[in-house]
């Protein structure tokens, strides 16, 4: 017989970090096999061996990182310089264009809350769980966070607005941060789609400049690939109930907070009071005193000493023409079922319906009365 089985021994796992016995056993096992059996041992250089391994076990190509400190055996052999305190206690997961940057800024005003260091590529967002950054490992992730001065009272967090619609993020996040609290913001998905389209135009996205908003949302199957791709990125994050369902498969409902993004825009102090309660963060920070409405910007901003304001930059709260009624009607229909599902989900969670959702549901009722 030619060959029959391949065993791959990993001698460099962190479990063996301080475990000389592992290597000793391995070397002696190899010499035993050579001396006492007629099996032939072969090996390959590390890279080829890795390829071979993943050919045999393709399901292991995607790692799922867990918190090393959750297992005492891991913790005991971990380097003294390492800590698991450099991980977020909560995350703002998006979706994009719902007011995530305003929430981020307001959170940072709290004396006990700090965020990650900025990334050279994605600025304030780490974008770990939803991208290939995940494959860079948890050391890469933890490097983004400061060591908290007081582990129990300091709250580290990160905001990555693309976590919300990402397939992979909830499972990955829950594996590493099972105790984390999750904050999501929802606005009317039609408004979100339109704001996102305007955002893409402002960033000179080729397809967004070329096609009207109506072209984008109503593109059909045979449409050009760049238009279809833009359409997906524009519309899919607004399928709120499916995305929330996925997060709620991995996180218990009491760890998930759903904020009405329209309320954050009009009454941020009330929302920030709720957020503080949800997080259990102390001391209580008075946002009614710390925020002020800036009539020029048309938004709530941070009040600085001397009466000046610090508002979000030009890219937030852009001026653009209102959505055309045709696009509005199209999107109301497009999101109808999903909005109904969302209302059921919020009902199940015992959460109030945001005003925009109540309005959308009323439209559905009116339409069915008119049809009847
Ligand atoms: P527009 O620019 O379309 O008005 P995100 O930060 O998630 O990308 O969301 C951007 C949106 O946040 C803006 O969309 C704006 O409407 C909303 N927003 C809510 N509160 C804001 C604030 N205090 N300052 C600026 N924008 C705010």
Boltz pocket constraint, residues with backbone or C-beta under 6 A from the ligand:
constraints:
  - pocket:
      binder: B
      contacts: [[A, 95], [A, 96], [A, 97], [A, 98], [A, 99], [A, 100], [A, 101], [A, 102], [A, 161], [A, 195], [A, 196], [A, 198], [A, 261], [A, 264], [A, 265], [A, 299], [A, 300], [A, 301], [A, 312], [A, 315], [A, 316], [A, 317], [A, 318]]
      max_distance: 6.0
